[in-house]
Amino acid sequence: QQQHQHPPTPLRHRTKKGITWRRPTAPQNVRDNKNSSSCDESKPVEAQSVTTTSMVSQSSVVYLGLVSWIRVLLATWPVAESKELDENCREHDNGNDNRNHNREANAPVFASSLDKHPSTNESTEPKADDEVEEWMLEYCGAVLAPSSLNLLDDATNSGWGVFSLKDKARGTPVLGGDIVVQVHDLSAQAALSLSLLLQSYWWESEETGGFYEGQYVVSHMPGLGMLANSLQKGHNVLPFVPRIDEGGLTRLQSPGAGAITHYYNYTWFVFQPLQAGDEIFPNYGGDWFQERSDNRSGDSKLISEIPKIDTGAIGNDSQPTSFEEEDRPGHRSVDYLRRQGRCLDALVSRKSRIPHAGRGAFIRWGVGKGKIIAPVPVIPASKEALKVYRSKQSSKGAGSEILEGYQLLMNYVYGHVNSSTVLVPYGPIVSLINHGPSSTVASRMMNVTANVRLQWPQSNTLMPDTARAWLRRKNTHELYTQTQSAGLLLELVATRDIDAGEELFLDYGEHWQRAWLSHVESWSPPPNSDKYAPSYVHDDAILQARTEKELQQHPYPDHIFTSCFYPVHNATELLQQEQPKGTNQQESPDSVTTIKWRSSRSMFEYKNLRPCRVLERHPVAKMKNQYMYSVQILNRYGLRPHQRLPSTKPFIVTHVPRKAIRMSDKIYTTDQHLPGAFRHPIGLPDGVFPLEWQDVS
């Protein structure tokens, strides 16, 4: 475990969401050291204060075990709020899952043809009361609809917003927990092609704990994190860290190992109580607004907070006049949302019944054939940008890049065999819908049949003509970078009656099916799989962290090392504050700095996790099998200069509890990086995938 003596150039400003990308220079040979959500799996904590993506050394990998997080939560979360949350969680999980609703409501069935879409003059007036789905009236708790920020006279187009259809108390989940896909080590050209996603949709990996998946990692977080708008002041929801495990797909037994993300159940909880009709605003981080305000033109204003407005003075000609009195920035009429919105919480995540599939998407209530189940917002991206390369040094010293494969995200995007473009979906839970063939023969072979399909919407409410026009444009760089192309949206439609609690299956296409069957036939366990266990298993099994001296006789497995939680926001200020009185730092530049570990509400945020060496272990008086540790905190990738500890001044922290020490996976050793792991986009049929984008012979 070596500190990096020469820190790489900082990547970007410290924002939770949106990245100003710069390609780091990786140290040589770093690459040689080498994937049923229910409410009770998550508990809310204080806001995760997120800084930059972490770039780590060869020995810098970690994610948090569930057992340890429960210990932290029990120690930090107020008892009264925990009881309230437990009651809300039981209601959330058990209230409606097994109810079979009326599936005969008269909602329109939209055509899937791209040529059948309304003109700009088509009315978007609300439908009659008897045309609102029964489940929308009674069960739907959150919808996607035009943002209420668009009601501000001086606001730029804020696109969609996420709204609550019910009153929600503090500590209740907004939507079911969703997956997180870590995207790592993008090339400079790839970052340029993915600039829209990088700058406006993807999050810092420190928010999700994925920063050890590569040297430079960002988090794809479908659902609320990518759908909702944000305010610099006035955010009303907070996230809780994802759970991490293999989903039952071990590298020893499953050809699906490395084909699914290990990060799941990432859940947003209500921070400020919500009333029915309120728009939901997560916190993007203050730098997100500052960075974009500096780059906007003089006539373009960025909304940082909801102003105090006389609601009677608000006017918007595009909204139904019957709802104008209740609509205001930050809030829309519940009646309007039920008619113009699309329900977001119809699906939940659970273990799939398909072998080697991991997790799946299940419907909470019954729907009839032809009914719209969920919106599926998508962003165009270059398939080429999802390739992963590794550097190789020749004997003459010249470097070259070798294609290693594709990002794990490739398994979650929609594509076409004849196109260089893919569509990145980011609606809640829809990324977990597994393959089910439509043909009878294939269905019998796999014992599942598709029960949903994707189509473009006919209504202009959520996908106006300005966005729809991109479907008829040739593949260009603007398709991947212009904000207007982010208004594309598909709809998930039932192809037959579906009962409450059923798993959903989408036909991925024959190209995907052939690729998967070929992979299964040729798959064999990677070398030494029988001796491998991921870090979270070691973290629960190893009760006493080993010291450096003990590791010489009893080392951890090659892919495991230790990380510690300790905040170092500004190394210089910290060293000055913690230096013992009477000590002159200038007189002893190479001296050792020793600090006592102190717990805090923000201690266990991922930004405070760094590689560490365990130096000593001391028993705790009058406590059997309890120890305190002295550790040396190290630097890692991604730290700014003021966060880096001096390499000549060891930084020692004493009285560190075991819960603050994590067993971690070294960089590039998790299943996501397994050689030969399955990668293939989800296929869209010719009738759905735009003809103009099919540019590959």
Phi, psi and omega per residue, in radians:
Q1 nan 1.753 -3.077
Q2 -1.955 2.427 3.018
Q3 -1.287 2.643 3.056
H4 -1.433 2.043 -3.082
Q5 -1.280 -0.468 -3.112
H6 -2.115 1.731 -3.053
P7 -1.132 2.496 3.067
P8 -1.240 2.841 3.109
T9 -1.094 2.349 3.109
P10 -0.975 2.516 -3.014
L11 -1.358 -0.776 -2.937
R12 -2.979 3.092 3.054
H13 -1.173 2.731 -3.017
R14 -1.524 1.563 3.079
T15 -2.152 2.576 3.080
K16 -1.132 -0.723 -3.050
K17 -2.211 2.385 -3.141
G18 1.582 2.275 -3.011
I19 -2.277 2.262 2.932
T20 -1.584 1.887 -2.860
W21 -1.590 2.429 2.946
R22 -2.407 2.398 -3.089
R23 -1.286 2.116 3.095
P24 -1.364 2.750 3.026
T25 -1.673 1.952 -3.047
A26 -1.408 2.444 3.025
P27 -1.069 2.629 -3.132
Q28 -1.131 2.534 3.036
N29 1.213 0.070 3.083
V30 -1.081 -0.662 -3.078
R31 -1.219 -0.252 -3.064
D32 -1.431 -0.167 -3.080
N33 -1.671 0.918 -3.094
K34 -1.153 nan nan
N35 nan nan nan
S36 nan 1.796 3.124
S37 -1.302 2.170 3.023
S38 -2.360 2.811 -3.005
C39 -1.040 -0.575 -3.049
D40 -1.283 -0.047 3.088
E41 -1.436 -0.148 -3.104
S42 -2.315 2.562 3.026
K43 -2.284 2.512 -3.112
P44 -1.320 2.582 3.044
V45 -2.332 -3.120 3.079
E46 -1.088 2.850 -3.101
A47 -0.968 2.398 3.092
Q48 -1.389 1.829 -3.127
S49 -1.313 1.898 -2.964
V50 -1.891 2.419 3.060
T51 -1.979 -2.124 -2.987
T52 -1.684 2.860 2.997
T53 -1.077 2.441 -3.093
S54 -1.604 2.339 2.985
M55 -1.962 2.181 -2.921
V56 -2.053 2.856 3.090
S57 -1.349 -3.104 -3.112
Q58 -0.990 -0.500 -3.033
S59 -1.876 0.551 -2.986
S60 -2.070 1.544 -3.138
V61 -2.528 2.434 3.081
V62 -2.896 2.593 2.759
Y63 -2.524 2.830 -2.932
L64 -1.610 2.321 3.085
G65 -1.290 2.562 -3.105
L66 -1.050 -0.726 -3.093
V67 -1.037 -0.759 -3.119
S68 -1.169 -0.660 3.138
W69 -1.183 -0.619 3.083
I70 -1.104 -0.710 3.098
R71 -1.049 -0.732 -3.140
V72 -1.133 -0.776 -3.096
L73 -1.133 -0.709 3.119
L74 -1.074 -0.517 -3.103
A75 -1.482 -0.351 -2.983
T76 -2.040 -0.501 -3.021
W77 -1.523 2.327 -3.130
P78 -1.006 2.478 -3.065
V79 -1.093 -0.756 -3.098
A80 -1.069 -0.730 -3.140
E81 -1.211 -0.587 3.111
S82 -1.115 -0.733 3.114
K83 -1.128 -0.725 3.115
E84 -1.087 -0.719 3.141
L85 -1.142 -0.737 3.132
D86 -1.026 -0.721 3.137
E87 -1.154 -0.733 3.118
N88 -1.135 -0.658 -3.138
C89 -1.141 -0.733 3.129
R90 -1.090 -0.681 3.108
E91 -1.160 -0.713 -3.117
H92 -1.112 -0.728 -3.049
D93 -1.382 -0.639 -2.931
N94 -1.902 -0.149 -2.975
G95 -1.135 -0.805 -2.935
N96 -2.279 0.011 -2.975
D97 -1.035 -0.619 -3.005
N98 -1.802 0.230 3.139
R99 -1.547 2.399 3.109
N100 -1.791 2.003 -3.019
H101 -1.628 2.887 3.097
N102 -1.084 2.128 -3.071
R103 -1.842 0.308 -3.092
E104 -1.882 0.213 3.123
A105 -1.104 2.651 -2.951
N106 -1.712 1.076 3.017
A107 -1.453 2.557 -3.118
P108 -1.181 2.523 3.044
V109 -1.736 2.013 -3.052
F110 -1.470 2.523 3.117
A111 -1.258 2.678 -3.123
S112 -1.670 -0.190 -3.104
S113 -1.196 2.435 3.112
L114 -1.200 -0.431 -3.090
D115 -1.395 -0.254 -3.115
K116 -1.776 1.572 3.096
H117 -2.512 2.676 -3.044
P118 -1.243 2.724 3.062
S119 -1.371 3.021 -3.139
T120 -1.167 -0.301 -3.124
N121 -1.592 -0.020 -3.101
E122 -1.163 2.396 -3.096
S123 -1.238 2.468 3.030
T124 -2.039 0.474 3.092
E125 -1.084 2.596 3.132
P126 -1.057 2.584 3.108
K127 -1.312 2.897 3.105
A128 -1.114 2.754 -3.068
D129 -0.976 -0.650 -3.075
D130 -1.306 -0.024 3.126
E131 -1.743 0.012 3.088
V132 -1.452 2.301 -3.125
E133 -1.013 2.446 -3.136
E134 -1.067 -0.719 -3.140
W135 -1.169 -0.481 3.081
M136 -1.170 -0.646 -3.134
L137 -1.236 -0.654 -2.965
E138 -1.824 -0.642 -2.909
Y139 -2.008 -0.571 -3.076
C140 -1.107 2.294 -3.089
G141 -1.906 -0.243 -3.125
A142 -2.650 2.508 -3.095
V143 -2.362 2.767 2.977
L144 -1.751 2.226 -3.105
A145 -2.671 2.932 3.069
P146 -0.974 2.330 -3.046
S147 -1.078 2.515 3.072
S148 -1.233 -0.300 3.107
L149 -1.164 -0.332 3.088
N150 -1.197 -0.238 3.125
L151 -1.301 -0.303 3.111
L152 -1.252 2.351 -3.062
D153 -1.107 -0.644 -3.058
D154 -1.760 0.273 -3.099
A155 -1.507 2.488 2.940
T156 -1.333 2.931 -3.098
N157 -1.086 2.032 -3.136
S158 -1.643 0.047 3.056
G159 1.149 -2.365 -3.113
W160 -1.466 2.850 2.991
G161 -2.437 2.800 3.078
V162 -1.874 2.272 -3.046
F163 -2.189 2.576 3.024
S164 -1.559 2.330 3.075
L165 -1.644 -0.066 -3.123
K166 -2.361 2.734 2.984
D167 -1.150 2.355 -3.135
K168 -2.288 2.247 3.131
A169 -1.424 2.818 3.101
R170 -1.042 2.326 3.106
G171 1.675 -0.041 3.117
T172 -1.606 2.553 3.123
P173 -1.257 2.506 3.112
V174 -1.403 -0.847 3.106
L175 -2.356 2.965 3.053
G176 -1.139 2.686 3.132
G177 -1.084 2.477 -3.052
D178 -2.154 3.011 -3.136
I179 -1.438 2.884 2.963
V180 -2.269 2.308 3.106
V181 -1.967 2.153 -3.117
Q182 -1.534 2.238 3.111
V183 -1.917 2.190 -2.965
H184 -2.215 2.593 2.898
D185 0.910 0.935 3.101
L186 -1.218 2.471 3.031
S187 -1.267 2.920 -3.134
A188 -1.078 -0.727 3.139
Q189 -1.190 -0.650 3.116
A190 -1.142 -0.725 3.129
A191 -1.090 -0.632 3.103
L192 -1.156 -0.733 3.140
S193 -1.226 -0.441 -3.115
L194 -1.833 0.399 -3.018
S195 -1.083 -0.599 3.126
L196 -1.114 -0.783 3.099
L197 -1.164 -0.737 -3.101
L198 -1.130 -0.728 -3.019
Q199 -1.464 -0.488 -2.966
S200 -2.185 -0.215 -3.004
Y201 -2.234 -0.731 -3.098
W202 -1.382 2.660 -3.031
W203 -1.924 2.815 3.008
E204 -1.061 2.381 -3.097
S205 -1.227 -0.290 3.054
E206 -1.176 -0.323 3.066
E207 -1.219 -0.463 -3.029
T208 -2.082 -0.064 3.131
G209 1.408 0.305 -3.093
G210 -1.704 0.185 -3.002
F211 -1.203 -0.202 3.114
Y212 -1.621 0.123 3.108
E213 -1.380 -0.120 3.133
G214 -3.063 -3.029 3.103
Q215 -1.353 -0.559 -3.139
Y216 -2.420 1.990 -2.977
V217 -2.283 2.387 2.976
V218 -2.182 2.774 -3.035
S219 -1.954 2.160 2.993
H220 -1.541 1.997 -3.015
M221 -2.125 1.448 -3.141
P222 -1.072 2.673 -3.119
G223 1.800 -2.490 -2.997
L224 -1.054 -0.637 -3.083
G225 -1.106 -0.469 -3.141
M226 -1.870 -0.276 -3.081
L227 -1.609 -0.672 -2.944
A228 -1.435 2.632 2.979
N229 -1.380 2.994 -3.134
S230 -2.368 2.727 3.023
L231 -2.172 2.469 3.100
Q232 -1.136 -0.563 3.062
K233 -2.218 2.197 3.065
G234 1.961 0.305 3.083
H235 -1.159 2.566 -3.012
N236 -2.188 0.116 3.074
V237 -2.366 2.721 3.110
L238 -2.324 2.546 3.119
P239 -1.596 2.762 2.981
F240 -2.114 2.514 -3.011
V241 -0.995 2.606 3.135
P242 -1.294 2.772 2.923
R243 -1.442 2.758 -3.068
I244 -2.398 2.060 2.960
D245 -2.848 3.123 -3.006
E246 -1.454 -0.077 -3.090
G247 1.131 0.423 -3.123
G248 1.451 -0.008 -3.104
L249 -1.740 1.430 -3.123
T250 -1.385 2.629 -3.122
R251 -1.211 -0.264 3.112
L252 -1.440 -0.511 -2.960
Q253 -2.111 -0.315 -2.970
S254 -2.134 2.290 3.000
P255 -1.205 -0.184 3.070
G256 -1.475 -0.035 3.122
A257 -1.044 2.272 -3.123
G258 1.473 -0.079 -3.094
A259 -1.691 -0.164 3.093
I260 -2.175 2.748 3.071
T261 -1.346 2.518 3.087
H262 -1.513 -0.139 -3.065
Y263 -1.709 2.077 -3.065
Y264 -2.613 3.016 3.138
N265 1.051 0.592 3.026
Y266 -1.307 2.027 -2.921
T267 -2.174 2.444 3.052
W268 -1.781 2.335 -3.134
F269 -2.053 2.631 3.138
V270 -1.172 2.226 3.107
F271 -1.765 -0.795 3.017
Q272 -1.934 2.286 -3.080
P273 -0.890 2.397 -3.111
L274 -1.844 2.466 2.974
Q275 -1.765 2.681 3.106
A276 -0.988 2.194 -3.111
G277 1.796 -0.188 -3.136
D278 -1.253 2.466 3.021
E279 -1.429 2.549 -3.055
I280 -1.728 2.253 -3.073
F281 -2.212 1.848 2.969
P282 -1.318 3.014 -3.129
N283 -1.733 1.991 3.094
Y284 -1.391 -0.310 -3.031
G285 1.776 2.463 -3.051
G286 -1.065 -0.622 -3.119
D287 -1.141 -0.468 3.117
W288 -1.033 -0.782 -3.138
F289 -1.263 -0.712 -3.130
Q290 -1.098 -0.776 -3.114
E291 -1.082 -0.731 -3.089
R292 -1.390 -0.517 3.065
S293 -1.131 -0.640 3.138
D294 -1.180 -0.419 -3.045
N295 -1.801 0.054 -3.088
R296 -1.630 2.679 3.127
S297 -1.291 2.932 -3.066
G298 -1.116 -0.513 -3.111
D299 -1.660 0.185 -3.119
S300 -2.046 2.093 -3.047
K301 -1.932 2.395 3.087
L302 -1.733 2.263 -3.086
I303 -1.456 2.094 -3.135
S304 -1.850 -0.348 3.111
E305 -2.756 2.799 3.098
I306 -1.381 2.057 3.127
P307 -1.312 2.770 3.039
K308 -1.381 2.000 -2.999
I309 -2.195 2.470 2.973
D310 -1.201 1.839 -3.022
T311 -1.065 -0.415 3.122
G312 -1.281 -0.264 -3.116
A313 -1.632 -0.093 -3.092
I314 -1.324 2.292 3.074
G315 -2.354 2.519 3.118
N316 -2.683 1.870 -3.025
D317 -1.094 -0.400 -3.086
S318 -1.420 -0.146 -3.128
Q319 -1.747 2.624 3.102
P320 -1.056 2.318 -3.062
T321 -1.095 -0.471 -3.113
S322 -1.197 -0.264 -3.103
F323 -1.941 0.011 -3.023
E324 -1.094 -0.603 -3.063
E325 -1.177 -0.532 -3.115
E326 -1.609 -0.473 -3.136
D327 -1.249 2.361 3.099
R328 -2.776 2.808 3.101
P329 -0.974 2.201 -3.088
G330 1.657 -0.106 -3.063
H331 -2.737 2.504 3.006
R332 -2.334 2.747 3.097
S333 -1.045 2.382 3.096
V334 -1.083 -0.666 3.098
D335 -1.064 -0.751 3.102
Y336 -1.077 -0.782 -3.102
L337 -1.126 -0.650 -3.140
R338 -1.184 -0.511 -3.098
R339 -1.625 -0.640 -3.051
Q340 -1.749 -0.236 -3.089
G341 -1.630 2.982 3.050
R342 -2.134 2.284 -3.055
C343 -1.148 2.395 -3.072
L344 -1.867 -0.236 -3.022
D345 -2.015 0.579 3.092
A346 -1.335 -0.310 -3.026
L347 -2.013 2.617 3.013
V348 -2.333 2.772 -3.135
S349 -1.724 2.329 3.045
R350 -2.582 3.047 3.096
K351 -1.169 2.262 -3.120
S352 -1.246 2.645 3.064
R353 -1.523 -0.005 3.098
I354 -1.529 2.279 3.088
P355 -1.056 2.441 3.060
H356 1.147 0.298 3.134
A357 -1.730 -0.320 -3.112
G358 1.380 -2.068 -3.106
R359 -1.710 2.775 -3.137
G360 -2.409 3.050 3.124
A361 -1.872 2.270 -3.114
F362 -2.140 2.538 -3.093
I363 -1.585 2.438 -3.053
R364 -1.437 -0.433 -3.128
W365 -2.473 2.814 -3.126
G366 -1.292 2.538 3.085
V367 -2.360 2.702 3.117
G368 -1.607 2.873 3.122
K369 -1.004 2.347 3.111
G370 1.509 -0.078 -3.127
K371 -1.421 2.561 3.109
I372 -1.416 2.158 -3.091
I373 -1.595 -0.751 -3.048
A374 -2.801 2.638 2.978
P375 -1.382 2.613 3.133
V376 -2.276 1.433 3.071
P377 -1.094 2.496 -3.111
V378 -2.401 2.666 3.076
I379 -2.201 2.210 3.106
P380 -1.153 2.512 3.107
A381 -2.585 2.786 3.110
S382 -1.436 2.258 3.079
K383 -1.101 -0.612 3.129
E384 -1.062 -0.588 -3.089
A385 -1.211 -0.258 -3.124
L386 -1.623 0.117 3.061
K387 -1.325 2.580 3.125
V388 -1.999 2.230 3.135
Y389 -2.028 2.683 2.992
R390 -2.204 2.605 -3.109
S391 -1.492 2.522 3.104
K392 -2.370 2.278 3.134
Q393 -1.667 2.313 3.085
S394 -1.503 2.970 3.141
S395 -1.136 -0.385 3.141
K396 -1.568 0.008 3.099
G397 1.648 -0.179 -3.138
A398 -1.355 2.392 -3.124
G399 -1.707 2.687 3.082
S400 -2.570 2.788 3.127
E401 -1.914 2.304 -3.112
I402 -2.012 2.317 3.120
L403 -1.140 2.165 -3.124
E404 -1.791 -0.468 -3.114
G405 2.716 -2.585 -3.126
Y406 -2.171 2.742 3.026
Q407 -1.038 2.643 3.048
L408 -1.020 -0.491 3.128
L409 -1.007 -0.423 3.136
M410 -0.984 -0.543 -3.125
N411 -1.298 -0.148 -3.067
Y412 -2.017 0.044 -3.112
V413 -1.785 2.809 3.080
Y414 -1.733 2.427 -3.122
G415 -2.611 -3.011 3.121
H416 -2.541 2.470 -3.061
V417 -1.065 -0.432 -3.102
N418 -1.788 0.384 -3.096
S419 -2.353 2.558 3.043
S420 -1.609 0.088 -3.128
T421 -1.902 2.477 3.008
V422 -2.161 2.785 3.088
L423 -1.940 2.178 -3.108
V424 -1.658 1.912 3.138
P425 -1.419 2.588 3.118
Y426 -2.509 0.488 3.006
G427 -1.416 2.745 -3.094
P428 -1.080 2.279 2.963
I429 1.193 -0.334 -3.027
V430 -1.089 -0.417 3.130
S431 -1.206 -0.199 -3.120
L432 -1.692 0.053 3.103
I433 -1.258 2.111 -3.067
N434 -1.547 2.979 -3.086
H435 -1.324 2.363 2.973
G436 -2.479 2.060 -3.064
P437 -1.186 2.705 3.089
S438 -1.583 -0.522 -3.104
S439 -1.248 2.584 -3.072
T440 -1.133 -0.768 -3.084
V441 -1.101 -0.852 -3.126
A442 -1.150 -0.609 3.141
S443 -1.121 -0.718 3.112
R444 -1.147 -0.637 -3.122
M445 -1.182 -0.677 -3.103
M446 -1.685 -0.145 3.095
N447 1.136 0.388 3.034
V448 -2.479 2.739 3.132
T449 -2.356 2.477 3.107
A450 -1.042 2.389 3.073
N451 -2.208 0.075 3.057
V452 -2.421 2.838 3.059
R453 -2.520 2.948 3.105
L454 -1.942 2.530 3.109
Q455 -2.604 2.748 3.010
W456 -1.421 2.513 -3.087
P457 -1.276 2.621 3.042
Q458 -1.536 -0.555 -3.126
S459 -1.278 2.568 3.101
N460 -1.585 0.001 -3.026
T461 -1.040 -0.860 -3.089
L462 -1.812 -0.236 3.124
M463 -2.350 1.503 -3.103
P464 -1.213 2.967 -3.101
D465 -1.087 -0.512 3.121
T466 -1.075 -0.618 3.068
A467 -1.406 -0.681 -3.096
R468 -1.115 -0.483 -3.133
A469 -1.076 -0.433 3.141
W470 -1.172 -0.379 3.127
L471 -1.210 -0.286 -3.106
R472 -1.950 0.243 3.110
R473 -1.761 2.538 3.092
K474 -1.172 2.760 3.100
N475 -1.070 2.091 3.080
T476 -2.449 2.945 3.101
H477 -1.086 -0.566 -3.125
E478 -1.106 -0.489 3.134
L479 -1.050 -0.541 -3.086
Y480 -1.682 -0.178 -2.980
T481 -2.137 -0.384 -3.071
Q482 -1.427 2.392 -3.102
T483 -1.128 -0.458 -3.133
Q484 -1.100 -0.520 -3.121
S485 -1.289 -0.125 3.132
A486 -1.430 -0.018 -3.140
G487 -1.572 0.227 -3.123
L488 -1.397 2.486 -3.061
L489 -2.627 2.254 2.999
L490 -1.740 2.908 3.075
E491 -2.172 2.428 3.095
L492 -1.624 2.107 -2.990
V493 -2.146 2.440 3.102
A494 -1.305 2.308 3.097
T495 -1.646 -0.078 3.041
R496 -2.756 3.009 3.023
D497 -1.091 2.317 -3.115
I498 -2.155 2.247 -3.134
D499 -1.468 2.734 3.078
A500 -1.015 2.379 3.118
G501 1.545 -0.073 3.130
E502 -1.303 2.598 3.003
E503 -1.421 2.481 3.139
L504 -1.640 2.506 3.134
F505 -2.346 2.336 3.128
L506 -2.049 2.401 3.105
D507 -1.281 1.955 -3.135
Y508 -1.370 -0.163 -3.135
G509 1.758 2.750 -3.062
E510 -1.206 -0.521 3.120
H511 -1.146 -0.738 3.104
W512 -1.132 -0.779 -3.086
Q513 -1.103 -0.724 3.105
R514 -1.120 -0.710 3.137
A515 -1.115 -0.717 -3.138
W516 -1.181 -0.801 3.140
L517 -1.088 -0.654 3.086
S518 -1.142 -0.703 3.119
H519 -1.114 -0.774 -3.136
V520 -1.092 -0.715 -3.100
E521 -1.152 -0.632 -3.059
S522 -1.662 -0.071 -3.013
W523 -1.270 2.509 2.972
S524 -2.529 2.658 -3.100
P525 -1.053 2.455 3.064
P526 -1.080 2.766 3.121
P527 -0.993 2.472 3.079
N528 1.119 0.353 3.121
S529 -1.121 -0.490 -3.135
D530 -1.223 -0.260 -3.129
K531 -1.858 0.060 -3.033
Y532 -1.687 2.440 2.948
A533 -2.509 2.364 -3.116
P534 -1.176 2.924 -3.003
S535 -1.095 -0.614 -3.084
Y536 -1.170 -0.464 3.055
V537 -1.222 -0.792 3.100
H538 -1.100 -0.651 -3.094
D539 -1.102 -0.647 3.110
D540 -1.382 -0.502 -3.052
A541 -1.496 -0.541 -3.074
I542 -1.578 1.842 -3.094
L543 -1.399 -0.558 3.140
Q544 -2.052 2.092 3.078
A545 -1.198 2.406 -3.078
R546 -1.495 2.493 3.100
T547 -1.366 2.939 3.114
E548 -1.022 -0.676 3.130
K549 -1.162 -0.730 3.136
E550 -1.165 -0.567 -3.134
L551 -1.150 -0.409 3.099
Q552 -1.156 -0.537 3.119
Q553 -1.700 -0.590 -3.094
H554 -2.327 1.333 -3.083
P555 -1.247 2.738 2.982
Y556 -1.249 2.876 3.001
P557 -0.957 2.733 -3.012
D558 -0.991 -0.504 -3.059
H559 -1.620 0.051 -3.050
I560 -1.924 2.452 2.982
F561 -2.601 3.118 -3.081
T562 -1.878 2.517 3.000
S563 -2.225 2.709 -3.106
C564 -2.301 2.607 3.050
F565 -1.590 2.014 2.973
Y566 -2.785 2.266 -3.070
P567 -1.395 2.247 3.016
V568 -2.304 1.413 -3.105
H569 -1.331 -0.666 3.098
N570 -2.462 1.842 -3.014
A571 -1.072 -0.727 -3.102
T572 -1.109 -0.853 3.141
E573 -1.120 -0.671 -3.137
L574 -1.105 -0.779 -3.136
L575 -1.120 -0.635 3.134
Q576 -1.236 -0.695 -3.109
Q577 -1.225 -0.680 -3.024
E578 -1.583 -0.119 3.140
Q579 -1.133 2.282 3.137
P580 -0.974 2.524 -3.136
K581 -1.068 2.482 3.140
G582 1.552 -0.024 -3.128
T583 -1.759 2.301 3.102
N584 -1.773 1.929 -3.089
Q585 -1.117 -0.583 -3.094
Q586 -1.172 -0.471 -3.127
E587 -1.404 -0.315 -3.109
S588 -2.388 1.234 -3.080
P589 -1.112 -0.390 -3.106
D590 -1.795 0.253 -3.094
S591 -1.281 2.895 3.131
V592 -1.620 2.318 3.057
T593 -1.740 2.187 -3.114
T594 -2.088 2.249 -3.083
I595 -2.320 2.502 3.085
K596 -1.509 2.332 -3.135
W597 -1.194 2.313 3.109
R598 -2.286 2.282 -3.109
S599 -1.337 2.692 3.078
S600 -2.712 2.918 -3.123
R601 -1.111 -0.516 -3.091
S602 -1.724 0.066 -3.049
M603 -1.019 -0.715 -3.005
F604 -1.629 0.406 2.970
E605 -1.303 2.560 -3.052
Y606 -1.066 -0.471 -3.118
K607 -1.111 -0.363 -3.108
N608 -1.596 0.126 -3.089
L609 -1.644 2.197 -3.120
R610 -2.418 2.750 2.989
P611 -1.041 2.572 3.127
C612 -2.616 2.738 3.023
R613 -1.905 2.293 3.089
V614 -1.515 2.030 -3.051
L615 -1.665 -0.780 -3.082
E616 -2.469 2.746 3.076
R617 -2.339 2.267 -3.091
H618 -2.245 2.346 3.119
P619 -1.195 2.585 3.095
V620 -1.539 2.254 -3.092
A621 -1.047 2.353 3.066
K622 1.108 0.326 3.092
M623 -2.308 1.953 -3.064
K624 -1.221 2.352 3.083
N625 1.026 0.461 3.066
Q626 -1.986 2.368 -3.055
Y627 -2.351 2.676 2.954
M628 -2.001 2.634 -3.013
Y629 -2.181 2.627 2.929
S630 -1.890 2.228 -3.035
V631 -2.301 2.725 3.001
Q632 -1.829 2.115 3.137
I633 -1.445 2.335 -3.093
L634 -1.990 2.973 3.053
N635 -1.550 2.905 3.091
R636 -2.575 3.035 3.088
Y637 -1.030 2.657 2.964
G638 1.531 -0.058 -3.119
L639 -1.466 2.439 3.041
R640 -1.283 2.825 -3.103
P641 -0.938 -0.698 -3.094
H642 -1.293 -0.181 3.101
Q643 -1.686 -0.175 -3.065
R644 -1.486 2.276 3.093
L645 -1.332 2.495 -3.140
P646 -1.058 2.327 -3.124
S647 -1.198 -0.372 -3.116
T648 -1.618 -0.052 -3.090
K649 -2.194 1.644 3.132
P650 -0.964 2.368 -3.107
F651 -1.920 1.858 -3.026
I652 -1.868 2.325 3.063
V653 -2.056 2.232 -3.119
T654 -1.841 2.930 3.097
H655 1.022 0.672 3.120
V656 -1.480 2.170 3.102
P657 -1.324 2.811 -3.140
R658 -1.059 -0.584 -3.100
K659 -1.151 -0.295 3.110
A660 -1.624 0.087 3.112
I661 -2.012 2.275 -3.096
R662 -2.103 2.401 2.911
M663 -1.326 2.322 -2.995
S664 -2.255 2.634 3.065
D665 -1.534 2.300 3.082
K666 -1.119 2.754 -3.075
I667 -0.989 2.366 3.095
Y668 1.184 0.396 3.142
T669 -1.920 -0.109 3.135
T670 -1.349 2.969 -3.075
D671 -1.048 -0.490 3.136
Q672 -0.980 -0.440 -3.066
H673 -1.852 0.239 3.127
L674 -1.098 2.289 3.053
P675 -1.081 2.336 3.099
G676 1.414 0.117 3.069
A677 -1.080 2.532 -3.028
F678 -1.124 2.333 3.064
R679 -2.453 2.178 3.070
H680 -2.940 2.351 3.106
P681 -1.244 2.739 3.047
I682 -1.318 2.221 -3.058
G683 -1.432 2.362 2.991
L684 -1.808 2.453 -3.119
P685 -1.252 2.906 -3.106
D686 -1.033 -0.614 -3.115
G687 -1.213 -0.242 -3.123
V688 -1.935 -0.803 -3.125
F689 -1.244 2.209 -3.052
P690 -0.987 2.324 3.136
L691 -1.102 -0.640 -3.105
E692 -1.149 -0.325 -3.140
W693 -1.604 -0.076 -3.105
Q694 -1.509 1.486 -2.978
D695 -1.886 0.117 -3.125
V696 -1.908 2.224 -3.126
S697 -1.182 nan nan
